[in-house]
Amino acid sequence: MAHEPYVLPFVDVAQEWVVRCDCGCGLLERYQQKDDADEAAKAAAEVQLP
């Protein structure tokens, strides 16, 4: 599976945004603002994995 981080809404007690990737790299981070999550996903996508 390719390393392709993406953003999705996460609703729990408060609305949050999650950046995750399903390639097995373990990326799973929460953000309060969608803009922050978008930036983190973009930065993570630029990381070269072995």
mmCIF entry with sequence, helices, sheets and N, C-alpha, C, O atoms, coordinates in Angstrom:
data_MODEL
# 
_entry.id   MODEL 
# 
_entity.id                         1 
_entity.type                       polymer 
_entity.pdbx_number_of_molecules   1 
# 
_entity_poly.entity_id                      1 
_entity_poly.type                           'polypeptide(L)' 
_entity_poly.nstd_linkage                   no 
_entity_poly.nstd_monomer                   no 
_entity_poly.pdbx_seq_one_letter_code       MAHEPYVLPFVDVAQEWVVRCDCGCGLLERYQQKDDADEAAKAAAEVQLP 
_entity_poly.pdbx_seq_one_letter_code_can   MAHEPYVLPFVDVAQEWVVRCDCGCGLLERYQQKDDADEAAKAAAEVQLP 
_entity_poly.pdbx_strand_id                 A 
# 
loop_
_entity_poly_seq.entity_id 
_entity_poly_seq.num 
_entity_poly_seq.mon_id 
_entity_poly_seq.hetero 
1 1  MET n 
1 2  ALA n 
1 3  HIS n 
1 4  GLU n 
1 5  PRO n 
1 6  TYR n 
1 7  VAL n 
1 8  LEU n 
1 9  PRO n 
1 10 PHE n 
1 11 VAL n 
1 12 ASP n 
1 13 VAL n 
1 14 ALA n 
1 15 GLN n 
1 16 GLU n 
1 17 TRP n 
1 18 VAL n 
1 19 VAL n 
1 20 ARG n 
1 21 CYS n 
1 22 ASP n 
1 23 CYS n 
1 24 GLY n 
1 25 CYS n 
1 26 GLY n 
1 27 LEU n 
1 28 LEU n 
1 29 GLU n 
1 30 ARG n 
1 31 TYR n 
1 32 GLN n 
1 33 GLN n 
1 34 LYS n 
1 35 ASP n 
1 36 ASP n 
1 37 ALA n 
1 38 ASP n 
1 39 GLU n 
1 40 ALA n 
1 41 ALA n 
1 42 LYS n 
1 43 ALA n 
1 44 ALA n 
1 45 ALA n 
1 46 GLU n 
1 47 VAL n 
1 48 GLN n 
1 49 LEU n 
1 50 PRO n 
# 
_struct_asym.id          A 
_struct_asym.entity_id   1 
# 
_struct_conf.conf_type_id            HELX_P 
_struct_conf.id                      HELX_P1 
_struct_conf.pdbx_PDB_helix_id       AA1 
_struct_conf.beg_label_comp_id       LYS 
_struct_conf.beg_label_asym_id       A 
_struct_conf.beg_label_seq_id        34 
_struct_conf.pdbx_beg_PDB_ins_code   ? 
_struct_conf.end_label_comp_id       ALA 
_struct_conf.end_label_asym_id       A 
_struct_conf.end_label_seq_id        45 
_struct_conf.pdbx_end_PDB_ins_code   ? 
_struct_conf.beg_auth_comp_id        LYS 
_struct_conf.beg_auth_asym_id        A 
_struct_conf.beg_auth_seq_id         34 
_struct_conf.end_auth_comp_id        ALA 
_struct_conf.end_auth_asym_id        A 
_struct_conf.end_auth_seq_id         45 
_struct_conf.pdbx_PDB_helix_class    1 
_struct_conf.details                 ? 
_struct_conf.pdbx_PDB_helix_length   12 
# 
_struct_conf_type.id          HELX_P 
_struct_conf_type.criteria    ? 
_struct_conf_type.reference   ? 
# 
_struct_sheet.id               AA1 
_struct_sheet.type             ? 
_struct_sheet.number_strands   3 
_struct_sheet.details          ? 
# 
loop_
_struct_sheet_order.sheet_id 
_struct_sheet_order.range_id_1 
_struct_sheet_order.range_id_2 
_struct_sheet_order.offset 
_struct_sheet_order.sense 
AA1 1 2 ? anti-parallel 
AA1 2 3 ? anti-parallel 
# 
loop_
_struct_sheet_range.sheet_id 
_struct_sheet_range.id 
_struct_sheet_range.beg_label_comp_id 
_struct_sheet_range.beg_label_asym_id 
_struct_sheet_range.beg_label_seq_id 
_struct_sheet_range.pdbx_beg_PDB_ins_code 
_struct_sheet_range.end_label_comp_id 
_struct_sheet_range.end_label_asym_id 
_struct_sheet_range.end_label_seq_id 
_struct_sheet_range.pdbx_end_PDB_ins_code 
_struct_sheet_range.beg_auth_comp_id 
_struct_sheet_range.beg_auth_asym_id 
_struct_sheet_range.beg_auth_seq_id 
_struct_sheet_range.end_auth_comp_id 
_struct_sheet_range.end_auth_asym_id 
_struct_sheet_range.end_auth_seq_id 
AA1 1 TYR A 6  ? VAL A 11 ? TYR A 6  VAL A 11 
AA1 2 GLN A 15 ? ARG A 20 ? GLN A 15 ARG A 20 
AA1 3 LEU A 28 ? TYR A 31 ? LEU A 28 TYR A 31 
# 
loop_
_atom_site.group_PDB 
_atom_site.id 
_atom_site.type_symbol 
_atom_site.label_atom_id 
_atom_site.label_alt_id 
_atom_site.label_comp_id 
_atom_site.label_asym_id 
_atom_site.label_entity_id 
_atom_site.label_seq_id 
_atom_site.pdbx_PDB_ins_code 
_atom_site.Cartn_x 
_atom_site.Cartn_y 
_atom_site.Cartn_z 
_atom_site.occupancy 
_atom_site.B_iso_or_equiv 
_atom_site.pdbx_formal_charge 
_atom_site.auth_seq_id 
_atom_site.auth_comp_id 
_atom_site.auth_asym_id 
_atom_site.auth_atom_id 
_atom_site.pdbx_PDB_model_num 
ATOM 1   N N  . MET A 1 1  ? 0.851   -1.175 0.000  1.00 0.00 ? 1  MET A N  1 
ATOM 2   C CA . MET A 1 1  ? 0.000   0.000  0.000  1.00 0.00 ? 1  MET A CA 1 
ATOM 3   C C  . MET A 1 1  ? 0.898   1.239  0.000  1.00 0.00 ? 1  MET A C  1 
ATOM 4   O O  . MET A 1 1  ? 1.915   1.254  0.694  1.00 0.00 ? 1  MET A O  1 
ATOM 5   N N  . ALA A 1 2  ? 0.556   2.243  -0.737 1.00 0.00 ? 2  ALA A N  1 
ATOM 6   C CA . ALA A 1 2  ? 1.348   3.466  -0.857 1.00 0.00 ? 2  ALA A CA 1 
ATOM 7   C C  . ALA A 1 2  ? 1.156   4.374  0.347  1.00 0.00 ? 2  ALA A C  1 
ATOM 8   O O  . ALA A 1 2  ? 0.095   4.386  0.972  1.00 0.00 ? 2  ALA A O  1 
ATOM 9   N N  . HIS A 1 3  ? 2.204   5.137  0.664  1.00 0.00 ? 3  HIS A N  1 
ATOM 10  C CA . HIS A 1 3  ? 2.163   6.133  1.738  1.00 0.00 ? 3  HIS A CA 1 
ATOM 11  C C  . HIS A 1 3  ? 1.404   7.344  1.216  1.00 0.00 ? 3  HIS A C  1 
ATOM 12  O O  . HIS A 1 3  ? 1.953   8.144  0.458  1.00 0.00 ? 3  HIS A O  1 
ATOM 13  N N  . GLU A 1 4  ? 0.138   7.484  1.621  1.00 0.00 ? 4  GLU A N  1 
ATOM 14  C CA . GLU A 1 4  ? -0.721  8.570  1.159  1.00 0.00 ? 4  GLU A CA 1 
ATOM 15  C C  . GLU A 1 4  ? -1.524  9.122  2.333  1.00 0.00 ? 4  GLU A C  1 
ATOM 16  O O  . GLU A 1 4  ? -2.675  8.732  2.529  1.00 0.00 ? 4  GLU A O  1 
ATOM 17  N N  . PRO A 1 5  ? -0.927  10.036 3.124  1.00 0.00 ? 5  PRO A N  1 
ATOM 18  C CA . PRO A 1 5  ? -1.649  10.620 4.264  1.00 0.00 ? 5  PRO A CA 1 
ATOM 19  C C  . PRO A 1 5  ? -2.894  11.370 3.807  1.00 0.00 ? 5  PRO A C  1 
ATOM 20  O O  . PRO A 1 5  ? -2.916  11.981 2.739  1.00 0.00 ? 5  PRO A O  1 
ATOM 21  N N  . TYR A 1 6  ? -3.920  11.311 4.635  1.00 0.00 ? 6  TYR A N  1 
ATOM 22  C CA . TYR A 1 6  ? -5.159  12.011 4.326  1.00 0.00 ? 6  TYR A CA 1 
ATOM 23  C C  . TYR A 1 6  ? -5.793  12.538 5.605  1.00 0.00 ? 6  TYR A C  1 
ATOM 24  O O  . TYR A 1 6  ? -5.444  12.106 6.704  1.00 0.00 ? 6  TYR A O  1 
ATOM 25  N N  . VAL A 1 7  ? -6.717  13.465 5.457  1.00 0.00 ? 7  VAL A N  1 
ATOM 26  C CA . VAL A 1 7  ? -7.391  14.121 6.577  1.00 0.00 ? 7  VAL A CA 1 
ATOM 27  C C  . VAL A 1 7  ? -8.834  13.663 6.616  1.00 0.00 ? 7  VAL A C  1 
ATOM 28  O O  . VAL A 1 7  ? -9.493  13.555 5.581  1.00 0.00 ? 7  VAL A O  1 
ATOM 29  N N  . LEU A 1 8  ? -9.324  13.390 7.832  1.00 0.00 ? 8  LEU A N  1 
ATOM 30  C CA . LEU A 1 8  ? -10.735 13.062 7.981  1.00 0.00 ? 8  LEU A CA 1 
ATOM 31  C C  . LEU A 1 8  ? -11.251 13.664 9.273  1.00 0.00 ? 8  LEU A C  1 
ATOM 32  O O  . LEU A 1 8  ? -10.482 13.857 10.215 1.00 0.00 ? 8  LEU A O  1 
ATOM 33  N N  . PRO A 1 9  ? -12.539 13.963 9.333  1.00 0.00 ? 9  PRO A N  1 
ATOM 34  C CA . PRO A 1 9  ? -13.108 14.528 10.565 1.00 0.00 ? 9  PRO A CA 1 
ATOM 35  C C  . PRO A 1 9  ? -13.181 13.478 11.657 1.00 0.00 ? 9  PRO A C  1 
ATOM 36  O O  . PRO A 1 9  ? -13.447 12.306 11.392 1.00 0.00 ? 9  PRO A O  1 
ATOM 37  N N  . PHE A 1 10 ? -12.942 13.907 12.881 1.00 0.00 ? 10 PHE A N  1 
ATOM 38  C CA . PHE A 1 10 ? -13.010 13.025 14.040 1.00 0.00 ? 10 PHE A CA 1 
ATOM 39  C C  . PHE A 1 10 ? -13.899 13.707 15.061 1.00 0.00 ? 10 PHE A C  1 
ATOM 40  O O  . PHE A 1 10 ? -13.554 14.773 15.571 1.00 0.00 ? 10 PHE A O  1 
ATOM 41  N N  . VAL A 1 11 ? -15.018 13.117 15.359 1.00 0.00 ? 11 VAL A N  1 
ATOM 42  C CA . VAL A 1 11 ? -15.956 13.718 16.303 1.00 0.00 ? 11 VAL A CA 1 
ATOM 43  C C  . VAL A 1 11 ? -15.996 12.857 17.554 1.00 0.00 ? 11 VAL A C  1 
ATOM 44  O O  . VAL A 1 11 ? -16.320 11.670 17.499 1.00 0.00 ? 11 VAL A O  1 
ATOM 45  N N  . ASP A 1 12 ? -15.668 13.459 18.657 1.00 0.00 ? 12 ASP A N  1 
ATOM 46  C CA . ASP A 1 12 ? -15.669 12.784 19.943 1.00 0.00 ? 12 ASP A CA 1 
ATOM 47  C C  . ASP A 1 12 ? -16.386 13.736 20.889 1.00 0.00 ? 12 ASP A C  1 
ATOM 48  O O  . ASP A 1 12 ? -17.576 13.995 20.712 1.00 0.00 ? 12 ASP A O  1 
ATOM 49  N N  . VAL A 1 13 ? -15.708 14.247 21.862 1.00 0.00 ? 13 VAL A N  1 
ATOM 50  C CA . VAL A 1 13 ? -16.287 15.246 22.748 1.00 0.00 ? 13 VAL A CA 1 
ATOM 51  C C  . VAL A 1 13 ? -16.335 16.593 22.035 1.00 0.00 ? 13 VAL A C  1 
ATOM 52  O O  . VAL A 1 13 ? -17.306 17.341 22.152 1.00 0.00 ? 13 VAL A O  1 
ATOM 53  N N  . ALA A 1 14 ? -15.280 16.880 21.302 1.00 0.00 ? 14 ALA A N  1 
ATOM 54  C CA . ALA A 1 14 ? -15.198 18.114 20.517 1.00 0.00 ? 14 ALA A CA 1 
ATOM 55  C C  . ALA A 1 14 ? -14.800 17.740 19.102 1.00 0.00 ? 14 ALA A C  1 
ATOM 56  O O  . ALA A 1 14 ? -14.228 16.674 18.875 1.00 0.00 ? 14 ALA A O  1 
ATOM 57  N N  . GLN A 1 15 ? -15.096 18.601 18.164 1.00 0.00 ? 15 GLN A N  1 
ATOM 58  C CA . GLN A 1 15 ? -14.734 18.310 16.786 1.00 0.00 ? 15 GLN A CA 1 
ATOM 59  C C  . GLN A 1 15 ? -13.229 18.449 16.619 1.00 0.00 ? 15 GLN A C  1 
ATOM 60  O O  . GLN A 1 15 ? -12.636 19.447 17.030 1.00 0.00 ? 15 GLN A O  1 
ATOM 61  N N  . GLU A 1 16 ? -12.622 17.444 16.014 1.00 0.00 ? 16 GLU A N  1 
ATOM 62  C CA . GLU A 1 16 ? -11.204 17.448 15.721 1.00 0.00 ? 16 GLU A CA 1 
ATOM 63  C C  . GLU A 1 16 ? -11.002 16.899 14.322 1.00 0.00 ? 16 GLU A C  1 
ATOM 64  O O  . GLU A 1 16 ? -11.919 16.341 13.720 1.00 0.00 ? 16 GLU A O  1 
ATOM 65  N N  . TRP A 1 17 ? -9.788  17.064 13.813 1.00 0.00 ? 17 TRP A N  1 
ATOM 66  C CA . TRP A 1 17 ? -9.412  16.535 12.511 1.00 0.00 ? 17 TRP A CA 1 
ATOM 67  C C  . TRP A 1 17 ? -8.267  15.567 12.711 1.00 0.00 ? 17 TRP A C  1 
ATOM 68  O O  . TRP A 1 17 ? -7.370  15.817 13.516 1.00 0.00 ? 17 TRP A O  1 
ATOM 69  N N  . VAL A 1 18 ? -8.293  14.470 11.988 1.00 0.00 ? 18 VAL A N  1 
ATOM 70  C CA . VAL A 1 18 ? -7.276  13.436 12.111 1.00 0.00 ? 18 VAL A CA 1 
ATOM 71  C C  . VAL A 1 18 ? -6.520  13.315 10.798 1.00 0.00 ? 18 VAL A C  1 
ATOM 72  O O  . VAL A 1 18 ? -7.110  13.318 9.718  1.00 0.00 ? 18 VAL A O  1 
ATOM 73  N N  . VAL A 1 19 ? -5.188  13.207 10.916 1.00 0.00 ? 19 VAL A N  1 
ATOM 74  C CA . VAL A 1 19 ? -4.336  12.904 9.770  1.00 0.00 ? 19 VAL A CA 1 
ATOM 75  C C  . VAL A 1 19 ? -3.888  11.466 9.963  1.00 0.00 ? 19 VAL A C  1 
ATOM 76  O O  . VAL A 1 19 ? -3.322  11.114 10.998 1.00 0.00 ? 19 VAL A O  1 
ATOM 77  N N  . ARG A 1 20 ? -4.146  10.640 8.962  1.00 0.00 ? 20 ARG A N  1 
ATOM 78  C CA . ARG A 1 20 ? -3.724  9.247  9.083  1.00 0.00 ? 20 ARG A CA 1 
ATOM 79  C C  . ARG A 1 20 ? -3.298  8.706  7.730  1.00 0.00 ? 20 ARG A C  1 
ATOM 80  O O  . ARG A 1 20 ? -3.571  9.299  6.687  1.00 0.00 ? 20 ARG A O  1 
ATOM 81  N N  . CYS A 1 21 ? -2.632  7.581  7.773  1.00 0.00 ? 21 CYS A N  1 
ATOM 82  C CA . CYS A 1 21 ? -2.184  6.906  6.566  1.00 0.00 ? 21 CYS A CA 1 
ATOM 83  C C  . CYS A 1 21 ? -2.350  5.413  6.805  1.00 0.00 ? 21 CYS A C  1 
ATOM 84  O O  . CYS A 1 21 ? -2.080  4.926  7.903  1.00 0.00 ? 21 CYS A O  1 
ATOM 85  N N  . ASP A 1 22 ? -2.786  4.696  5.801  1.00 0.00 ? 22 ASP A N  1 
ATOM 86  C CA . ASP A 1 22 ? -3.049  3.261  5.935  1.00 0.00 ? 22 ASP A CA 1 
ATOM 87  C C  . ASP A 1 22 ? -1.919  2.377  5.420  1.00 0.00 ? 22 ASP A C  1 
ATOM 88  O O  . ASP A 1 22 ? -2.101  1.168  5.277  1.00 0.00 ? 22 ASP A O  1 
ATOM 89  N N  . CYS A 1 23 ? -0.743  2.966  5.138  1.00 0.00 ? 23 CYS A N  1 
ATOM 90  C CA . CYS A 1 23 ? 0.339   2.174  4.553  1.00 0.00 ? 23 CYS A CA 1 
ATOM 91  C C  . CYS A 1 23 ? 1.101   1.356  5.592  1.00 0.00 ? 23 CYS A C  1 
ATOM 92  O O  . CYS A 1 23 ? 1.930   0.518  5.236  1.00 0.00 ? 23 CYS A O  1 
ATOM 93  N N  . GLY A 1 24 ? 0.829   1.594  6.865  1.00 0.00 ? 24 GLY A N  1 
ATOM 94  C CA . GLY A 1 24 ? 1.537   0.869  7.913  1.00 0.00 ? 24 GLY A CA 1 
ATOM 95  C C  . GLY A 1 24 ? 2.614   1.708  8.584  1.00 0.00 ? 24 GLY A C  1 
ATOM 96  O O  . GLY A 1 24 ? 3.348   1.201  9.432  1.00 0.00 ? 24 GLY A O  1 
ATOM 97  N N  . CYS A 1 25 ? 2.724   2.989  8.218  1.00 0.00 ? 25 CYS A N  1 
ATOM 98  C CA . CYS A 1 25 ? 3.751   3.859  8.788  1.00 0.00 ? 25 CYS A CA 1 
ATOM 99  C C  . CYS A 1 25 ? 3.401   4.306  10.211 1.00 0.00 ? 25 CYS A C  1 
ATOM 100 O O  . CYS A 1 25 ? 4.266   4.803  10.933 1.00 0.00 ? 25 CYS A O  1 
ATOM 101 N N  . GLY A 1 26 ? 2.138   4.132  10.617 1.00 0.00 ? 26 GLY A N  1 
ATOM 102 C CA . GLY A 1 26 ? 1.731   4.481  11.969 1.00 0.00 ? 26 GLY A CA 1 
ATOM 103 C C  . GLY A 1 26 ? 1.278   5.923  12.146 1.00 0.00 ? 26 GLY A C  1 
ATOM 104 O O  . GLY A 1 26 ? 1.057   6.364  13.274 1.00 0.00 ? 26 GLY A O  1 
ATOM 105 N N  . LEU A 1 27 ? 1.138   6.659  11.063 1.00 0.00 ? 27 LEU A N  1 
ATOM 106 C CA . LEU A 1 27 ? 0.715   8.059  11.159 1.00 0.00 ? 27 LEU A CA 1 
ATOM 107 C C  . LEU A 1 27 ? -0.736  8.135  11.632 1.00 0.00 ? 27 LEU A C  1 
ATOM 108 O O  . LEU A 1 27 ? -1.637  7.598  10.988 1.00 0.00 ? 27 LEU A O  1 
ATOM 109 N N  . LEU A 1 28 ? -0.947  8.801  12.754 1.00 0.00 ? 28 LEU A N  1 
ATOM 110 C CA . LEU A 1 28 ? -2.280  9.053  13.295 1.00 0.00 ? 28 LEU A CA 1 
ATOM 111 C C  . LEU A 1 28 ? -2.143  10.212 14.264 1.00 0.00 ? 28 LEU A C  1 
ATOM 112 O O  . LEU A 1 28 ? -1.717  10.018 15.403 1.00 0.00 ? 28 LEU A O  1 
ATOM 113 N N  . GLU A 1 29 ? -2.496  11.411 13.831 1.00 0.00 ? 29 GLU A N  1 
ATOM 114 C CA . GLU A 1 29 ? -2.368  12.614 14.644 1.00 0.00 ? 29 GLU A CA 1 
ATOM 115 C C  . GLU A 1 29 ? -3.668  13.402 14.615 1.00 0.00 ? 29 GLU A C  1 
ATOM 116 O O  . GLU A 1 29 ? -4.354  13.452 13.594 1.00 0.00 ? 29 GLU A O  1 
ATOM 117 N N  . ARG A 1 30 ? -4.000  14.016 15.747 1.00 0.00 ? 30 ARG A N  1 
ATOM 118 C CA . ARG A 1 30 ? -5.227  14.820 15.858 1.00 0.00 ? 30 ARG A CA 1 
ATOM 119 C C  . ARG A 1 30 ? -4.884  16.309 15.877 1.00 0.00 ? 30 ARG A C  1 
ATOM 120 O O  . ARG A 1 30 ? -3.854  16.716 16.413 1.00 0.00 ? 30 ARG A O  1 
ATOM 121 N N  . TYR A 1 31 ? -5.762  17.107 15.284 1.00 0.00 ? 31 TYR A N  1 
ATOM 122 C CA . TYR A 1 31 ? -5.597  18.559 15.229 1.00 0.00 ? 31 TYR A CA 1 
ATOM 123 C C  . TYR A 1 31 ? -6.940  19.221 15.502 1.00 0.00 ? 31 TYR A C  1 
ATOM 124 O O  . TYR A 1 31 ? -7.991  18.672 15.172 1.00 0.00 ? 31 TYR A O  1 
ATOM 125 N N  . GLN A 1 32 ? -6.897  20.389 16.100 1.00 0.00 ? 32 GLN A N  1 
ATOM 126 C CA . GLN A 1 32 ? -8.111  21.148 16.383 1.00 0.00 ? 32 GLN A CA 1 
ATOM 127 C C  . GLN A 1 32 ? -8.620  21.886 15.156 1.00 0.00 ? 32 GLN A C  1 
ATOM 128 O O  . GLN A 1 32 ? -9.825  22.093 15.017 1.00 0.00 ? 32 GLN A O  1 
ATOM 129 N N  . GLN A 1 33 ? -7.725  22.283 14.268 1.00 0.00 ? 33 GLN A N  1 
ATOM 130 C CA . GLN A 1 33 ? -8.089  23.055 13.086 1.00 0.00 ? 33 GLN A CA 1 
ATOM 131 C C  . GLN A 1 33 ? -7.821  22.253 11.818 1.00 0.00 ? 33 GLN A C  1 
ATOM 132 O O  . GLN A 1 33 ? -6.786  21.596 11.711 1.00 0.00 ? 33 GLN A O  1 
ATOM 133 N N  . LYS A 1 34 ? -8.732  22.298 10.866 1.00 0.00 ? 34 LYS A N  1 
ATOM 134 C CA . LYS A 1 34 ? -8.565  21.570 9.611  1.00 0.00 ? 34 LYS A CA 1 
ATOM 135 C C  . LYS A 1 34 ? -7.343  22.060 8.845  1.00 0.00 ? 34 LYS A C  1 
ATOM 136 O O  . LYS A 1 34 ? -6.639  21.261 8.228  1.00 0.00 ? 34 LYS A O  1 
ATOM 137 N N  . ASP A 1 35 ? -7.083  23.367 8.879  1.00 0.00 ? 35 ASP A N  1 
ATOM 138 C CA . ASP A 1 35 ? -5.914  23.904 8.181  1.00 0.00 ? 35 ASP A CA 1 
ATOM 139 C C  . ASP A 1 35 ? -4.625  23.274 8.707  1.00 0.00 ? 35 ASP A C  1 
ATOM 140 O O  . ASP A 1 35 ? -3.731  22.948 7.926  1.00 0.00 ? 35 ASP A O  1 
ATOM 141 N N  . ASP A 1 36 ? -4.524  23.102 10.026 1.00 0.00 ? 36 ASP A N  1 
ATOM 142 C CA . ASP A 1 36 ? -3.348  22.472 10.615 1.00 0.00 ? 36 ASP A CA 1 
ATOM 143 C C  . ASP A 1 36 ? -3.229  21.019 10.161 1.00 0.00 ? 36 ASP A C  1 
ATOM 144 O O  . ASP A 1 36 ? -2.134  20.540 9.868  1.00 0.00 ? 36 ASP A O  1 
ATOM 145 N N  . ALA A 1 37 ? -4.354  20.328 10.105 1.00 0.00 ? 37 ALA A N  1 
ATOM 146 C CA . ALA A 1 37 ? -4.357  18.931 9.656  1.00 0.00 ? 37 ALA A CA 1 
ATOM 147 C C  . ALA A 1 37 ? -3.960  18.838 8.189  1.00 0.00 ? 37 ALA A C  1 
ATOM 148 O O  . ALA A 1 37 ? -3.201  17.947 7.808  1.00 0.00 ? 37 ALA A O  1 
ATOM 149 N N  . ASP A 1 38 ? -4.465  19.746 7.366  1.00 0.00 ? 38 ASP A N  1 
ATOM 150 C CA . ASP A 1 38 ? -4.101  19.759 5.950  1.00 0.00 ? 38 ASP A CA 1 
ATOM 151 C C  . ASP A 1 38 ? -2.601  19.970 5.767  1.00 0.00 ? 38 ASP A C  1 
ATOM 152 O O  . ASP A 1 38 ? -1.974  19.302 4.946  1.00 0.00 ? 38 ASP A O  1 
ATOM 153 N N  . GLU A 1 39 ? -2.027  20.895 6.529  1.00 0.00 ? 39 GLU A N  1 
ATOM 154 C CA . GLU A 1 39 ? -0.589  21.160 6.445  1.00 0.00 ? 39 GLU A CA 1 
ATOM 155 C C  . GLU A 1 39 ? 0.214   19.943 6.889  1.00 0.00 ? 39 GLU A C  1 
ATOM 156 O O  . GLU A 1 39 ? 1.218   19.600 6.265  1.00 0.00 ? 39 GLU A O  1 
ATOM 157 N N  . ALA A 1 40 ? -0.223  19.290 7.961  1.00 0.00 ? 40 ALA A N  1 
ATOM 158 C CA . ALA A 1 40 ? 0.487   18.110 8.462  1.00 0.00 ? 40 ALA A CA 1 
ATOM 159 C C  . ALA A 1 40 ? 0.427   16.969 7.452  1.00 0.00 ? 40 ALA A C  1 
ATOM 160 O O  . ALA A 1 40 ? 1.417   16.266 7.254  1.00 0.00 ? 40 ALA A O  1 
ATOM 161 N N  . ALA A 1 41 ? -0.722  16.781 6.816  1.00 0.00 ? 41 ALA A N  1 
ATOM 162 C CA . ALA A 1 41 ? -0.853  15.722 5.802  1.00 0.00 ? 41 ALA A CA 1 
ATOM 163 C C  . ALA A 1 41 ? 0.051   16.000 4.614  1.00 0.00 ? 41 ALA A C  1 
ATOM 164 O O  . ALA A 1 41 ? 0.687   15.092 4.078  1.00 0.00 ? 41 ALA A O  1 
ATOM 165 N N  . LYS A 1 42 ? 0.103   17.255 4.210  1.00 0.00 ? 42 LYS A N  1 
ATOM 166 C CA . LYS A 1 42 ? 0.972   17.623 3.085  1.00 0.00 ? 42 LYS A CA 1 
ATOM 167 C C  . LYS A 1 42 ? 2.431   17.367 3.440  1.00 0.00 ? 42 LYS A C  1 
ATOM 168 O O  . LYS A 1 42 ? 3.173   16.802 2.637  1.00 0.00 ? 42 LYS A O  1 
ATOM 169 N N  . ALA A 1 43 ? 2.850   17.775 4.631  1.00 0.00 ? 43 ALA A N  1 
ATOM 170 C CA . ALA A 1 43 ? 4.227   17.570 5.068  1.00 0.00 ? 43 ALA A CA 1 
ATOM 171 C C  . ALA A 1 43 ? 4.550   16.073 5.167  1.00 0.00 ? 43 ALA A C  1 
ATOM 172 O O  . ALA A 1 43 ? 5.632   15.638 4.771  1.00 0.00 ? 43 ALA A O  1 
ATOM 173 N N  . ALA A 1 44 ? 3.610   15.299 5.693  1.00 0.00 ? 44 ALA A N  1 
ATOM 174 C CA . ALA A 1 44 ? 3.834   13.860 5.837  1.00 0.00 ? 44 ALA A CA 1 
ATOM 175 C C  . ALA A 1 44 ? 3.934   13.173 4.480  1.00 0.00 ? 44 ALA A C  1 
ATOM 176 O O  . ALA A 1 44 ? 4.675   12.202 4.327  1.00 0.00 ? 44 ALA A O  1 
ATOM 177 N N  . ALA A 1 45 ? 3.196   13.671 3.502  1.00 0.00 ? 45 ALA A N  1 
ATOM 178 C CA . ALA A 1 45 ? 3.222   13.072 2.172  1.00 0.00 ? 45 ALA A CA 1 
ATOM 179 C C  . ALA A 1 45 ? 4.573   13.279 1.505  1.00 0.00 ? 45 ALA A C  1 
ATOM 180 O O  . ALA A 1 45 ? 4.961   12.500 0.634  1.00 0.00 ? 45 ALA A O  1 
ATOM 181 N N  . GLU A 1 46 ? 5.292   14.322 1.905  1.00 0.00 ? 46 GLU A N  1 
ATOM 182 C CA . GLU A 1 46 ? 6.593   14.614 1.310  1.00 0.00 ? 46 GLU A CA 1 
ATOM 183 C C  . GLU A 1 46 ? 7.727   13.784 1.925  1.00 0.00 ? 46 GLU A C  1 
ATOM 184 O O  . GLU A 1 46 ? 8.836   13.765 1.392  1.00 0.00 ? 46 GLU A O  1 
ATOM 185 N N  . VAL A 1 47 ? 7.454   13.101 3.039  1.00 0.00 ? 47 VAL A N  1 
ATOM 186 C CA . VAL A 1 47 ? 8.469   12.277 3.688  1.00 0.00 ? 47 VAL A CA 1 
ATOM 187 C C  . VAL A 1 47 ? 8.687   11.003 2.885  1.00 0.00 ? 47 VAL A C  1 
ATOM 188 O O  . VAL A 1 47 ? 7.736   10.300 2.545  1.00 0.00 ? 47 VAL A O  1 
ATOM 189 N N  . GLN A 1 48 ? 9.932   10.720 2.590  1.00 0.00 ? 48 GLN A N  1 
ATOM 190 C CA . GLN A 1 48 ? 10.274  9.510  1.853  1.00 0.00 ? 48 GLN A CA 1 
ATOM 191 C C  . GLN A 1 48 ? 10.449  8.358  2.841  1.00 0.00 ? 48 GLN A C  1 
ATOM 192 O O  . GLN A 1 48 ? 11.306  8.421  3.722  1.00 0.00 ? 48 GLN A O  1 
ATOM 193 N N  . LEU A 1 49 ? 9.658   7.330  2.702  1.00 0.00 ? 49 LEU A N  1 
ATOM 194 C CA . LEU A 1 49 ? 9.762   6.161  3.569  1.00 0.00 ? 49 LEU A CA 1 
ATOM 195 C C  . LEU A 1 49 ? 10.636  5.112  2.912  1.00 0.00 ? 49 LEU A C  1 
ATOM 196 O O  . LEU A 1 49 ? 10.676  5.010  1.685  1.00 0.00 ? 49 LEU A O  1 
ATOM 197 N N  . PRO A 1 50 ? 11.336  4.331  3.722  1.00 0.00 ? 50 PRO A N  1 
ATOM 198 C CA . PRO A 1 50 ? 12.207  3.282  3.142  1.00 0.00 ? 50 PRO A CA 1 
ATOM 199 C C  . PRO A 1 50 ? 11.440  2.206  2.427  1.00 0.00 ? 50 PRO A C  1 
ATOM 200 O O  . PRO A 1 50 ? 12.039  1.270  1.896  1.00 0.00 ? 50 PRO A O  1 
# 
